[in-house]
């Protein structure tokens, strides 16, 4: 065994080389021995190949430039790869691969130490944050959204319930002279499991016991039967994460369709429960603004501003562990095929792209922005500088943002805001 073969075999040990199709492995190996790639060069080429297959774009052997000089060949390869990544995504010829057709997971109920109430896990002083408190009523999600970070923290095939959840929740001591905003849709979907293990029953009882809490259920499901069959306290908000049919079909696997989500929201609004809508992530692809505009217009037609507490906007942001997790999976997604730029320690779209998508969204909801029943709009986890360019105003601090949000929610739900 020659020295470069030793080097090559060692270099590919902790890479995605073994996950590539056999013909791509052989191609990369051939080029590696021809050009004598370094460890880092080989790692980059393997990642390129993995991404191209995952994005369902031209494969590595189709774009590798024919040039005798390694430096020039690699430079051209990087340029071609970046051109593919930077162009607007298209789902027209995109083919899904290894996507589950039904939810398959196991349920586990166990005694857990502590209680899952804490700050939003993605909170950061680098971005404008509403200081949301999150309640891990369930750990892990049965949906399979390709961009979701939950898969980086939990075993996605096992749904875990805390056996002592109800007792801990009802014994939770809160300041009765302060208003709290608590969300249950961060570590899992708030409604997809319904009242399994008595979880919604406990949460409704908690909301009744603590009228100073704004309790938000965030979901991509249409599983609202328990809420329809029971009295829902006025301090509960039911909010839906919405996306275009293109993104739901190709990236939000196993979730309810757009029509089903909107229909569920309509039923809850008819029951008198305040609803909200999260457009997070808004995803750039060919024709995306027009497709999102169709949803914005539909909501304006089907809901009155008096029924809607909030509308939020956000987009794709990634941390390295999530990108690595996506590359590990044997499926296809175009979610990581975006021009990654630094975004407060993460990566996301360029600022100009964000401003265009957020401003377009906000301006589409102009009828809901004024009057006594106006809706509260916000950007989720974006730099404060984007607020001014999107909304025409900004909050000086996270606390100012939190006060404005809580004041708006309390007014909408008919309660006093306790600072």
Buried (B, 14 or more C-beta within 10 A) or exposed (E): EEEEEEBBEEBBEEBBBEBBEEEBBEBBBEBBEEBEBEEEBBBBBBBBBBBBBBBBBEBBBEBBEEBEEBEEBBEBBEEBBEEBBEEEBBBEEBEBEEBEEEEEBEEEBEEBEEBBBEEBEBBBEEBBBBBBBBBBBBBBBBBBBBBBBBBBBBEBEEBBBBEBBBEBBEEBEBEEEEBBBBBBBBBBBBBBBBBBBEBBEBBBBBBBEBBBBBBBBBBBBBBBEBBEEEEBBBBBBBBBBBBBBBBBBBBBBBBBBBEBBBBBBBBBBEBEBBBBBBBBBBBBBEEBBEBBBEBBEBBBEEBEBBBBBBBBBBBBBBBEEBBEBBBEBEBBBBBBBBBBEEBBEBBBBBBEBBBBBBBBBBEBBEEBBEEEEBBBBBBBBBBBEBBEBBBEEBBEEBEEBBBBBBBBBBBBBEBEBBE
